[in-house]
């Protein structure tokens, strides 16, 4: 057995004759356990919060989405549609056309996005699961809106006598006087609301869904013009391969984005928050691990006579330093491991029982991630290595011969 490791292990198990040294060692070990457990719990909480936040946007976001490189719209030909159907790894695709619109019902109004969707949209995205009440309707002029708009405008379901009206400015140039006295500067579309979706506050106030041909007519676009194409993948073919095939088919007029790219700002915000939290808790751990330096120095002073005996028996200064260095590594490693196990139990209990609630019906989201476990252990070991190196360097010939 390695001699420094053997002695360090003995020091780890044995108690000092000085009670103060034992108390300091216990407090040091406890700080490491609590710090590593807290870091793991916080990282697990942020991982769960990230997944929870993205679950809202992922309802509307497809696996891949084609958007115009310039402008708001692009055209897709019948030949390109046939080519898309033959791409390997592509389950289905759907076309959409959206624009900001002024929604009015009786004396109330608001601004939202009207999104024209084709018959494949509900199978390509998870929007069906968001329907709060009502249905998607079968009539030509049916629409589905968010519960935020529904509450704001007070639109009844299946109100055929006074439907919701969507107004969009007419495209083209020219002053209002050139339109004529009897011409309106906007196009309008009446919509009978057949259903209401509910996801989260911002999205609930954002969209009104209608049939794609209606929105194309409202915006004065032909049947080939769309603002985006949504793609659902089988998962059997690598995403990049499918993306390249779509780019080849549609050419340079579109950008093909994955889910992360579709919500780049949200992903960057969540990742930044996660990194900031990790750095803050790491700083706390750095401060806490100064206790390790103090504990090892106290141990060095307490075992000064033992070190002198070992030195007289032929143990070198380098080997003595390695003994106390190994002692520090063992303390931080075991403390970090126990802390991670304790944190894992708390995270698992939250996943199983949901004892911490955001609302009476919603448990705080956490996620057990193996990567977080390795990050915490690696952080503890690296900081323990540095602390142990600093403390063990106090061993020198002058101290031994004193």
Buried (B, 14 or more C-beta within 10 A) or exposed (E): EEEBBEBBBEBBEEEBEEEEBEEBBEEBBBBBBBBBBBBBBBBBBBBBBBBBBBEBBBBBBBBBBBBBEEEEBBEBEEEBBEBBEEBEBBBBBBBBBBBEBBBBBEEEEBEBBBBBBBEBBBEBBBBEEBBBEBEBBEEEBBBBBBBBBBEBBEBBBBBEEEBBBBBBBEEEEEEEEEEEEEEEEEBEBEBBBBBBBBBBEEBBBBBBBBBBBBBBBBBEBEEBBBBBBBBBBEEEBEBEEBBEBBBEBBEEEBEBBBBEBBBEEBBEEBEEEBEEBBEEBBEBBBEBBBBBBBBBBBBBEBBBEEBBEBBEEEBEBEBBBBBBBBBBBBBBBBBBBBBBBBBBEBBEEBBEEBEEEEEEEEBBBBBBBEEBBEBBBEBBBEBBBBBBBBBBEBBEEEBBEE
